[in-house]
C-alpha cells in the first residue's frame, strides 16, 4: 500500500509540474501603479469588450470604463503596451460617479461584433438625493473610431431583473440575450433586445436554472448550447435557443475536474473551446469535443519588479474572461478580493501564446 501511495504522490507531482510547464505567462496590462506612479486602477473587473482600437472593462465602482494607452503614440494599444484606467467622464465611459449614473457595479458584457454592447449592472439603488442608479441590463453603442459611448436603453425595465442582480450575459445565435444572476441560478432570455424597451415584442422568458440553483458568474455560447459558469462548477444548457426552452431547460453539470469550485468567468471561441477562470486555480481551457482540460495560466510577472504574480479572482463576483476578435484572451482579477478600490488588474494573453498550448 505504501508503494502505491508513493507512486500516486510521484504521479501527482509529475502531473502538477507538467501543467506548470505547459502554461503561459499573462501580461499585466493595467493596474494601480502601472506605470509606476499611476494611482487609478480597475475595481474587480467583471467583463470586457474591444471595439475598434479601444478596450473597455466593467468595474465594481465605475461602471463600464475606457482604458487609454499609457504611451499616447502607441499605434497598437490593443495588442501592446500599458493601458491606463480612464477615470475622466469624457464620453468614453458609462456609469460611475458617486451617484452611480446610470450604474456603478457592472458584470459581464455581450457584444454583437459591430457597435452594440449589452452590459449587466447589479448594484442596488443608492436612494441618495440626485441618484440615477438604474441597475439591470443596458444597451449602448460604441463608436469604433472615436471610442465614445452612447447609452440607448435599459432593457425590459419593469421585468424585475434588477432585483436579482444581473451579472452574466451572452448574445445567442438567435439574436436574443441570455442573462444570469448573482442572487440565484436563474437563466432568462430577453427577446428582441435591439428593439425599444417600450415595444411589446421585447419580453423576458425563463429558460432554466444552473445545477442546484447556484448563482451564475458567466455565460457563453457555442452553437445553440449555453455554457454556464456558476458557484457550483461548469454546466451546459443544451439547445438553449429552442423556443421550447421556457423554464425547464436546466444546466447539466460537466465533470471538468473542478466540480464544486466556483467558476467565476467564462468565454468561448464559438467553436470547440471554453476559457474559464476557476477560483484559486487559474485560467483553464476546456475542449468540448474530448473533454480535455489544459491549464492556460496562473498569472504573470509584475512589469515593474519582475516578480511573479498569481491571479486573485473574486469568488463573489463575475471576473473578466474575454476573447477579442483577434483571439487574444483578456482576464481581470482583484488582489484585494474586492475589498479595496483600485486593486483590480487587467491581464492579457495573445492569440499566438494561446496557440502554443496544444
C-alpha positions in Angstrom: 0.0 0.0 0.0 2.8 2.4 0.9 4.4 1.7 -2.5 1.2 2.5 -4.3 0.8 5.7 -2.2 4.3 6.7 -3.1 3.7 6.1 -6.8 0.5 8.1 -6.6 2.3 11.0 -5.0 5.1 10.9 -7.6 2.5 10.8 -10.4 0.6 13.8 -8.8 3.8 15.8 -8.6 4.7 14.9 -12.2 1.3 16.0 -13.4 1.5 19.2 -11.4 4.9 20.0 -12.9 3.7 19.2 -16.4 0.8 21.5 -16.0 3.0 24.3 -14.7 5.5 23.9 -17.5 2.7 23.9 -20.1 1.1 27.1 -19.1 1.9 30.6 -20.4 2.6 33.8 -18.6 -0.1 36.5 -18.8 1.0 40.1 -19.3 -0.3 42.7 -16.8 -1.7 45.5 -18.9 -3.5 47.7 -16.3 -3.3 48.1 -12.5 -2.7 50.6 -9.8 1.0 51.5 -10.0 1.3 50.6 -13.7 3.1 52.5 -14.9 4.9 53.5 -11.8 3.1 56.4 -10.1 -0.2 55.7 -11.7 -2.7 55.6 -8.8 -6.0 54.8 -10.5 -6.8 51.2 -11.4 -9.7 48.8 -12.0 -12.1 47.7 -9.4 -12.9 44.0 -9.7 -13.2 43.8 -13.5 -16.3 41.8 -14.3 -16.4 41.9 -18.1 -14.8 43.5 -21.1 -15.0 44.3 -24.8 -12.7 45.5 -27.6 -14.4 47.8 -30.1 -12.2 49.2 -32.8 -8.9 50.1 -31.2 -10.4 50.7 -27.8 -10.6 48.4 -24.7 -13.3 48.7 -22.1 -13.8 46.8 -18.9 -16.7 46.8 -16.5 -16.0 47.8 -12.9 -17.3 47.2 -9.4 -17.4 51.0 -8.8 -17.2 52.9 -12.1 -19.5 51.1 -14.5 -18.1 50.5 -18.0 -14.7 52.2 -18.2 -12.4 53.0 -21.1 -8.7 52.4 -21.0 -6.2 54.6 -22.7 -2.6 53.7 -23.8 -0.1 55.0 -21.3 2.0 55.9 -24.4 -0.2 58.2 -26.5 2.0 57.4 -29.5 1.2 53.7 -29.3 -0.5 52.8 -32.6 -1.5 49.3 -31.5 -2.9 49.7 -27.9 -5.0 46.5 -28.1 -2.0 44.2 -28.6 0.8 46.1 -26.9 1.7 48.5 -24.1 0.3 49.5 -20.7 -3.3 50.6 -20.6 -4.4 53.3 -18.1 -7.7 53.4 -16.3 -9.6 56.3 -17.7 -11.3 58.0 -14.7 -12.5 61.0 -16.7 -16.1 61.4 -17.7 -15.1 62.2 -21.3 -17.8 60.3 -23.1 -15.7 57.2 -23.5 -17.1 55.6 -20.3 -20.5 54.8 -19.0 -21.7 54.8 -15.4 -19.9 55.6 -12.2 -19.6 58.8 -10.2 -20.8 59.0 -6.6 -24.4 58.9 -7.8 -24.0 55.8 -9.9 -25.2 57.5 -13.1 -26.5 55.2 -14.6 -25.0 52.4 -12.6 -21.8 51.6 -10.7 -21.3 47.8 -10.2 -21.2 46.0 -13.6 -20.5 42.5 -14.7 -20.2 40.6 -17.9 -20.6 42.3 -21.3 -22.1 40.9 -24.5 -21.1 42.3 -27.9 -22.7 42.0 -31.4 -19.3 42.3 -33.1 -20.2 45.7 -34.6 -21.0 48.7 -32.3 -23.6 47.4 -29.9 -22.8 46.2 -26.4 -25.0 44.9 -23.6 -24.0 45.5 -20.0 -25.1 43.8 -16.8 -25.4 46.2 -13.8 -26.0 44.5 -10.5 -25.8 47.3 -7.9 -28.8 48.2 -5.8 -30.3 51.8 -5.9 -28.5 54.1 -3.6 -31.5 56.1 -2.6 -29.5 59.3 -2.1 -30.7 62.6 -3.4 -29.9 63.0 -7.1 -29.1 59.4 -7.6 -29.8 58.0 -11.0 -28.8 54.4 -10.2 -30.6 52.1 -12.6 -29.3 48.5 -12.4 -30.4 45.9 -14.9 -29.4 45.2 -18.5 -28.3 48.1 -20.6 -27.7 48.5 -24.3 -25.2 51.0 -25.6 -23.5 51.9 -28.8 -19.7 52.4 -29.0 -18.1 54.4 -31.9 -15.2 52.3 -33.1 -13.4 55.3 -34.5 -13.5 57.8 -31.6 -14.5 55.4 -28.7 -17.4 57.4 -27.5 -20.3 55.5 -25.8 -23.9 56.4 -26.4 -26.3 54.8 -23.8 -29.5 53.9 -25.6 -31.8 51.9 -23.3 -32.3 49.9 -20.2 -34.0 46.8 -21.4 -37.3 45.5 -20.0 -37.0 47.8 -17.0 -40.3 46.6 -15.5 -39.4 42.8 -15.7 -37.8 42.7 -12.2 -34.3 41.7 -13.4 -32.5 44.4 -11.3 -33.6 42.9 -8.0 -31.8 39.6 -8.8 -28.6 41.4 -9.6 -27.8 40.5 -13.3 -24.1 39.8 -13.7 -23.8 37.3 -16.6 -24.8 37.8 -20.2 -24.4 36.2 -23.6 -25.8 37.0 -27.0 -27.3 33.9 -28.5 -27.1 32.8 -32.2 -30.9 33.5 -32.3 -30.2 37.2 -31.6 -31.6 37.1 -28.1 -29.8 37.9 -24.9 -29.4 35.3 -22.1 -28.9 36.6 -18.6 -27.7 35.1 -15.2 -27.8 36.5 -11.7 -25.8 36.9 -8.5 -28.8 36.2 -6.3 -29.9 32.9 -7.8 -29.3 30.3 -10.5 -31.9 31.5 -12.9 -31.2 32.0 -16.6 -33.6 34.1 -18.6 -33.9 35.2 -22.2 -34.5 38.8 -23.4 -36.3 38.5 -26.7 -35.7 41.2 -29.3 -33.0 43.2 -27.3 -32.3 45.5 -30.2 -35.9 47.0 -30.1 -37.0 49.9 -28.0 -37.9 48.7 -24.5 -41.4 50.1 -24.9 -42.1 47.5 -27.7 -44.4 44.8 -26.6 -42.2 42.4 -28.6 -39.3 42.9 -26.1 -40.1 40.4 -23.4 -38.4 38.2 -20.8 -38.7 34.4 -20.9 -37.5 31.9 -18.3 -35.0 29.4 -19.8 -34.0 27.3 -16.8 -31.5 27.2 -13.9 -27.9 26.3 -13.1 -27.5 22.9 -11.3 -28.9 23.2 -7.8 -29.8 26.8 -8.5 -26.2 28.0 -7.8 -25.6 31.7 -8.6 -24.3 32.3 -12.1 -20.9 34.1 -12.7 -20.7 33.9 -16.5 -22.4 32.7 -19.7 -21.1 31.9 -23.2 -22.5 30.2 -26.3 -21.0 27.5 -28.5 -23.6 27.0 -31.3 -27.0 26.7 -29.7 -25.6 25.4 -26.4 -25.3 27.8 -23.5 -22.4 27.1 -21.1 -22.8 28.3 -17.5 -20.1 29.2 -15.0 -21.5 29.1 -11.5 -20.5 28.8 -7.9 -21.1 25.0 -8.4 -18.9 24.5 -11.4 -19.3 24.3 -15.2 -22.6 23.2 -16.7 -24.4 23.4 -20.1 -27.9 24.1 -21.2 -28.3 22.1 -24.4 -30.1 23.9 -27.3 -30.9 26.9 -25.0 -32.2 28.8 -28.0 -35.0 26.4 -28.6 -38.4 28.1 -28.4 -39.4 25.1 -26.2 -37.0 26.3 -23.5 -39.4 28.1 -21.4 -38.4 27.3 -17.8 -37.4 23.7 -17.8 -34.1 23.7 -19.7 -31.8 23.3 -16.7 -28.0 23.2 -16.7 -26.3 19.8 -16.7 -23.0 19.6 -14.7 -19.9 18.9 -16.7 -17.1 17.0 -15.0 -14.1 19.2 -15.7 -12.2 18.2 -12.6 -13.3 21.3 -10.6 -16.9 20.5 -9.7 -17.9 22.3 -6.5 -15.4 25.1 -7.1 -16.6 28.5 -8.2 -16.2 29.1 -11.9 -16.1 32.9 -11.9 -15.6 33.8 -15.5 -16.0 32.2 -18.9 -15.5 32.8 -22.7 -15.5 30.7 -25.8 -14.0 30.6 -29.2 -17.5 29.9 -30.5 -16.4 26.5 -32.0 -15.0 24.0 -29.5 -13.1 25.6 -26.6 -14.0 27.3 -23.4 -11.7 29.5 -21.3 -12.6 29.6 -17.6 -11.5 31.5 -14.5 -11.7 29.0 -11.7 -11.4 30.4 -8.2 -8.0 29.7 -6.7 -7.0 27.6 -9.7 -6.1 30.0 -12.5 -7.4 30.1 -16.1 -8.2 26.7 -17.8 -9.2 25.7 -21.2 -11.9 23.0 -21.8 -12.1 21.3 -25.1 -15.7 20.3 -25.8 -15.1 17.6 -28.3 -13.0 15.4 -26.0 -13.5 16.9 -22.5 -9.8 17.7 -22.1 -8.7 20.3 -19.6 -5.5 22.3 -20.0 -4.1 24.9 -17.7 -3.6 28.1 -19.5 -2.1 30.4 -16.9 -1.9 31.0 -13.2 -0.6 34.6 -13.5 2.4 36.6 -14.8 5.3 38.8 -13.8 5.0 42.3 -12.3 6.1 44.7 -15.1 7.7 47.0 -12.5 9.6 44.4 -10.4 9.7 41.2 -12.5 8.4 39.3 -9.5 5.8 36.6 -10.2 2.1 37.5 -9.5 -0.7 35.0 -9.3 -4.3 35.6 -10.4 -6.6 36.6 -7.5 -10.2 36.0 -8.6 -13.1 37.3 -6.6 -15.4 34.5 -5.7 -18.4 36.7 -5.0 -18.5 38.4 -8.4 -18.1 37.8 -12.1 -14.5 38.1 -13.2 -13.4 39.3 -16.7 -12.6 36.5 -19.1 -13.0 37.6 -22.7 -11.7 36.7 -26.2 -11.4 39.6 -28.6 -11.9 39.5 -32.3 -8.2 38.6 -32.9 -8.4 35.7 -30.4 -6.5 37.4 -27.6 -7.6 36.5 -24.1 -8.3 39.2 -21.6 -8.5 38.4 -17.8 -9.5 40.5 -14.8 -8.9 39.9 -11.1 -8.6 41.9 -7.9 -5.7 41.4 -5.4 -7.9 42.7 -2.5 -10.7 40.2 -3.2 -12.9 43.1 -3.9 -12.4 44.9 -0.6 -10.3 47.9 -1.7 -10.7 50.4 -4.5 -8.2 50.4 -7.5 -6.8 47.0 -6.6 -8.1 45.2 -9.7 -5.8 44.2 -12.6 -6.3 43.6 -16.3 -4.2 40.8 -17.9 -3.6 39.7 -21.5 -2.5 36.6 -23.3 -2.0 36.8 -27.0 -3.6 34.5 -29.5 -0.1 33.4 -30.5 0.7 32.4 -27.0 -2.6 30.5 -26.6 -1.7 28.6 -29.7 1.3 27.1 -28.1 -0.8 25.1 -25.7 -1.9 22.1 -27.7 
